[in-house]
Amino acid sequence: MKIKPKIIVITGAESTGKTTLTEQLAAYFGVPFLPEIAREYVENLNGKYTFSDVEKIAKMQIEQFTKISKSNAPYIFIDTWLIVTKIWFEFVYKKVPNWLIFEIEKTRIDLFLVCDIDLPWVFDPVRENGGENRKILHNKYIEEINKFNFNYKIVKGTNETRLNNALRFLSELK
């Protein structure tokens, strides 16, 4: 009998430990995870990303999500997702493709783990939003998750504390 895995999205502002937490959770449960798609895509561009690049990233997220969601694992962990991409469209281009909103609405996500901004922001060439923008985006992600009526928990702490907080939230998931 095929089980439906619990879909867990790890999200949050830049430099909040999303990738680390995603990898830790997947390793803890021995299950697949979907890595962040945007980072690698943007790193491999020859220049600044465009609106059509962000659309392509969103379509790649959907394609990869569709493949991984067929897993028989009890959990699937996703490092960022379409809500971040939607806000990226809004923040940079002040517009969002209608199809993206439809994709968000139709997708079942069991829990968003929102990484708090209690970790220091660390520069790297792909990151754009430290300082005040980081706080603004953190709040915007939570606002959007609420707008779409998704369940979420804010994960705080460093290292093992952060992982243990996430594990506690997963244990409470029905």
C-alpha positions as a LaTeX table, in Angstrom:
\begin{tabular}{lrrr}
\hline
Residue & $x$ (\AA) & $y$ (\AA) & $z$ (\AA) \\
\hline
Met1 & 0.00 & 0.00 & 0.00 \\
Lys2 & 1.40 & 3.36 & $-1.02$ \\
Ile3 & 1.70 & 5.89 & 1.77 \\
Lys4 & 1.46 & 9.62 & 1.20 \\
Pro5 & 4.57 & 11.23 & 2.55 \\
Lys6 & 4.32 & 14.28 & 4.77 \\
Ile7 & 5.58 & 17.23 & 2.74 \\
Ile8 & 7.72 & 19.56 & 4.85 \\
Val9 & 9.06 & 22.81 & 3.42 \\
Ile10 & 12.00 & 24.46 & 5.13 \\
Thr11 & 11.87 & 28.15 & 4.33 \\
Gly12 & 12.95 & 31.53 & 5.58 \\
Ala13 & 15.05 & 34.55 & 4.78 \\
Glu14 & 18.59 & 34.31 & 3.47 \\
Ser15 & 21.28 & 32.82 & 5.67 \\
Thr16 & 18.94 & 31.24 & 8.21 \\
Gly17 & 20.17 & 27.67 & 7.93 \\
Lys18 & 17.53 & 26.28 & 5.57 \\
Thr19 & 19.87 & 24.03 & 3.62 \\
Thr20 & 21.60 & 22.73 & 6.73 \\
Leu21 & 18.29 & 21.97 & 8.44 \\
Thr22 & 16.86 & 20.31 & 5.32 \\
Glu23 & 19.88 & 18.04 & 5.01 \\
Gln24 & 19.90 & 17.24 & 8.74 \\
Leu25 & 16.22 & 16.29 & 8.75 \\
Ala26 & 16.52 & 14.14 & 5.62 \\
Ala27 & 19.54 & 12.35 & 7.08 \\
Tyr28 & 17.83 & 11.88 & 10.48 \\
Phe29 & 14.84 & 10.16 & 8.85 \\
Gly30 & 16.77 & 8.58 & 5.96 \\
Val31 & 14.44 & 10.14 & 3.40 \\
Pro32 & 14.80 & 12.13 & 0.18 \\
Phe33 & 14.95 & 15.88 & 0.05 \\
Leu34 & 14.66 & 18.49 & $-2.64$ \\
Pro35 & 17.61 & 20.89 & $-2.54$ \\
Glu36 & 17.29 & 24.58 & $-3.25$ \\
Ile37 & 17.06 & 25.04 & $-6.99$ \\
Ala38 & 17.46 & 28.82 & $-7.28$ \\
Arg39 & 20.97 & 29.03 & $-5.82$ \\
Glu40 & 22.61 & 26.67 & $-8.31$ \\
Tyr41 & 20.68 & 28.17 & $-11.20$ \\
Val42 & 21.69 & 31.75 & $-10.34$ \\
Glu43 & 25.30 & 30.75 & $-9.64$ \\
Asn44 & 25.55 & 29.36 & $-13.18$ \\
Leu45 & 24.20 & 32.43 & $-14.97$ \\
Asn46 & 26.48 & 34.67 & $-16.96$ \\
Gly47 & 25.07 & 37.89 & $-15.53$ \\
Lys48 & 22.06 & 39.08 & $-13.54$ \\
Tyr49 & 18.95 & 36.91 & $-13.40$ \\
Thr50 & 15.80 & 38.04 & $-15.25$ \\
Phe51 & 12.05 & 37.65 & $-14.78$ \\
Ser52 & 12.11 & 34.69 & $-17.19$ \\
Asp53 & 14.94 & 33.11 & $-15.16$ \\
Val54 & 12.80 & 33.27 & $-12.02$ \\
Glu55 & 9.90 & 31.74 & $-13.97$ \\
Lys56 & 12.19 & 28.93 & $-15.11$ \\
Ile57 & 13.32 & 28.36 & $-11.52$ \\
Ala58 & 9.68 & 28.12 & $-10.40$ \\
Lys59 & 8.90 & 25.60 & $-13.15$ \\
Met60 & 11.95 & 23.58 & $-12.18$ \\
Gln61 & 10.74 & 23.60 & $-8.55$ \\
Ile62 & 7.34 & 22.29 & $-9.66$ \\
Glu63 & 8.90 & 19.60 & $-11.86$ \\
Gln64 & 11.25 & 18.40 & $-9.14$ \\
Phe65 & 8.48 & 18.52 & $-6.52$ \\
Thr66 & 6.23 & 16.40 & $-8.75$ \\
Lys67 & 8.95 & 13.76 & $-9.10$ \\
Ile68 & 9.94 & 13.60 & $-5.44$ \\
Ser69 & 6.36 & 13.63 & $-4.15$ \\
Lys70 & 5.87 & 10.14 & $-5.61$ \\
Ser71 & 8.24 & 8.80 & $-2.96$ \\
Asn72 & 7.07 & 6.16 & $-0.51$ \\
Ala73 & 9.06 & 7.78 & 2.32 \\
Pro74 & 7.22 & 9.01 & 5.41 \\
Tyr75 & 8.60 & 12.54 & 4.90 \\
Ile76 & 9.88 & 14.63 & 2.04 \\
Phe77 & 11.85 & 17.74 & 2.92 \\
Ile78 & 12.03 & 20.69 & 0.55 \\
Asp79 & 14.66 & 23.43 & 0.80 \\
Thr80 & 12.61 & 26.54 & $-0.02$ \\
Trp81 & 9.61 & 26.47 & $-2.31$ \\
Leu82 & 7.21 & 28.48 & $-4.47$ \\
Ile83 & 6.17 & 30.95 & $-1.76$ \\
Val84 & 9.75 & 32.24 & $-1.65$ \\
Thr85 & 9.71 & 32.42 & $-5.45$ \\
Lys86 & 6.41 & 34.32 & $-5.39$ \\
Ile87 & 7.83 & 36.87 & $-2.99$ \\
Trp88 & 11.00 & 37.08 & $-5.08$ \\
Phe89 & 8.81 & 38.06 & $-8.06$ \\
Glu90 & 6.99 & 40.67 & $-5.96$ \\
Phe91 & 10.10 & 42.07 & $-4.31$ \\
Val92 & 12.19 & 42.38 & $-7.46$ \\
Tyr93 & 9.65 & 42.75 & $-10.30$ \\
Lys94 & 6.44 & 43.91 & $-8.55$ \\
Lys95 & 4.42 & 41.25 & $-10.40$ \\
Val96 & 3.74 & 37.51 & $-10.15$ \\
Pro97 & 2.66 & 35.11 & $-12.90$ \\
Asn98 & $-0.93$ & 33.95 & $-12.26$ \\
Trp99 & 0.02 & 30.32 & $-12.86$ \\
Leu100 & 2.39 & 30.46 & $-9.89$ \\
Ile101 & $-0.41$ & 31.40 & $-7.48$ \\
Phe102 & $-2.48$ & 28.51 & $-8.85$ \\
Glu103 & 0.43 & 26.10 & $-8.24$ \\
Ile104 & 0.79 & 27.29 & $-4.64$ \\
Glu105 & $-2.93$ & 26.92 & $-3.98$ \\
Lys106 & $-3.19$ & 23.41 & $-5.41$ \\
Thr107 & $-0.16$ & 21.92 & $-3.67$ \\
Arg108 & $-0.54$ & 20.06 & $-0.39$ \\
Ile109 & 2.16 & 21.05 & 2.08 \\
Asp110 & 1.82 & 19.51 & 5.52 \\
Leu111 & 4.12 & 21.89 & 7.36 \\
Phe112 & 6.36 & 24.86 & 6.76 \\
Leu113 & 9.34 & 25.12 & 9.06 \\
Val114 & 10.26 & 28.80 & 8.93 \\
Cys115 & 13.88 & 29.32 & 9.99 \\
Asp116 & 14.08 & 32.31 & 12.28 \\
Ile117 & 16.49 & 35.17 & 11.63 \\
Asp118 & 18.31 & 34.44 & 14.89 \\
Leu119 & 21.39 & 33.28 & 12.94 \\
Pro120 & 23.79 & 35.94 & 11.63 \\
Trp121 & 23.53 & 36.88 & 7.96 \\
Val122 & 26.64 & 35.75 & 6.07 \\
Phe123 & 27.57 & 37.30 & 2.74 \\
Asp124 & 27.97 & 35.20 & $-0.36$ \\
Pro125 & 27.75 & 36.27 & $-4.01$ \\
Val126 & 24.18 & 34.95 & $-4.45$ \\
Arg127 & 22.67 & 36.60 & $-1.37$ \\
Glu128 & 21.04 & 40.01 & $-1.78$ \\
Asn129 & 18.97 & 40.68 & 1.31 \\
Gly130 & 20.77 & 41.16 & 4.57 \\
Gly131 & 19.97 & 43.88 & 7.08 \\
Glu132 & 16.47 & 45.31 & 7.19 \\
Asn133 & 15.37 & 43.47 & 4.02 \\
Arg134 & 16.00 & 40.18 & 5.78 \\
Lys135 & 13.51 & 41.12 & 8.52 \\
Ile136 & 11.00 & 42.38 & 5.96 \\
Leu137 & 11.23 & 39.16 & 3.95 \\
His138 & 11.00 & 36.96 & 7.04 \\
Asn139 & 7.72 & 38.65 & 7.97 \\
Lys140 & 6.49 & 38.52 & 4.37 \\
Tyr141 & 7.08 & 34.74 & 4.18 \\
Ile142 & 5.01 & 34.21 & 7.32 \\
Glu143 & 2.30 & 36.54 & 5.98 \\
Glu144 & 2.12 & 34.57 & 2.72 \\
Ile145 & 2.06 & 31.20 & 4.45 \\
Asn146 & $-0.87$ & 32.47 & 6.52 \\
Lys147 & $-2.59$ & 33.91 & 3.45 \\
Phe148 & $-2.55$ & 30.49 & 1.79 \\
Asn149 & $-3.66$ & 28.80 & 5.05 \\
Phe150 & $-0.61$ & 26.58 & 5.41 \\
Asn151 & 0.48 & 25.20 & 8.77 \\
Tyr152 & 3.83 & 26.53 & 9.98 \\
Lys153 & 6.21 & 26.66 & 12.93 \\
Ile154 & 9.12 & 29.01 & 13.48 \\
Val155 & 12.35 & 27.15 & 14.14 \\
Lys156 & 14.76 & 28.97 & 16.44 \\
Gly157 & 18.13 & 28.18 & 17.92 \\
Thr158 & 21.53 & 27.17 & 16.69 \\
Asn159 & 23.02 & 23.81 & 15.78 \\
Glu160 & 21.47 & 20.89 & 17.69 \\
Thr161 & 18.89 & 23.16 & 19.34 \\
Arg162 & 17.53 & 24.19 & 15.94 \\
Leu163 & 17.41 & 20.57 & 14.75 \\
Asn164 & 15.75 & 19.40 & 18.00 \\
Asn165 & 13.14 & 22.17 & 17.74 \\
Ala166 & 12.34 & 21.06 & 14.19 \\
Leu167 & 12.11 & 17.42 & 15.28 \\
Arg168 & 9.74 & 18.40 & 18.08 \\
Phe169 & 7.47 & 20.19 & 15.59 \\
Leu170 & 7.49 & 17.12 & 13.33 \\
Ser171 & 6.56 & 14.86 & 16.25 \\
Glu172 & 3.50 & 17.08 & 16.86 \\
Leu173 & 2.38 & 16.80 & 13.22 \\
Lys174 & $-0.78$ & 14.76 & 12.80 \\
\hline
\end{tabular}
